[in-house]
Amino acid sequence: MTITATQSLLLLNGEFPLKQAAAFEKRLARYTSASGLERIRVAYQLAYGRLPTSDEETLAENYLGTASDDSVASKAEQSES
């Protein structure tokens, strides 16, 4: 069996994984309205059945901070256009 680049992209960006990500986001929102570290811990518990390690917490906080910064910058650019 061979997987092509197109197939790999479909696995990441196809309709099914995007729907699953949206469903996970809704599920996470039902369990906690908190943001930051508490939300990260709940997400790990739901996804992996365990709490994140301290390294994983740090990585997730850094990623979410970067993602938030990027979305704020993107929205600012769109409003200027």
Contacts in CASP RR format, 6 or more apart in sequence:
PFRMAT RR
TARGET T0000
AUTHOR 0000-0000-0000
METHOD contacts of the structure
MODEL  1
MTITATQSLLLLNGEFPLKQAAAFEKRLARYTSASGLERIRVAYQLAYGR
LPTSDEETLAENYLGTASDDSVASKAEQSES
11 17 0 8 1.000
24 43 0 8 1.000
24 46 0 8 1.000
24 47 0 8 1.000
27 46 0 8 1.000
28 39 0 8 1.000
28 42 0 8 1.000
28 43 0 8 1.000
28 46 0 8 1.000
31 42 0 8 1.000
31 46 0 8 1.000
32 38 0 8 1.000
32 39 0 8 1.000
32 42 0 8 1.000
34 42 0 8 1.000
36 61 0 8 1.000
36 64 0 8 1.000
37 57 0 8 1.000
37 61 0 8 1.000
40 52 0 8 1.000
40 57 0 8 1.000
40 60 0 8 1.000
40 61 0 8 1.000
40 64 0 8 1.000
41 51 0 8 1.000
41 52 0 8 1.000
41 57 0 8 1.000
43 60 0 8 1.000
44 50 0 8 1.000
44 51 0 8 1.000
44 52 0 8 1.000
44 56 0 8 1.000
45 51 0 8 1.000
52 60 0 8 1.000
END
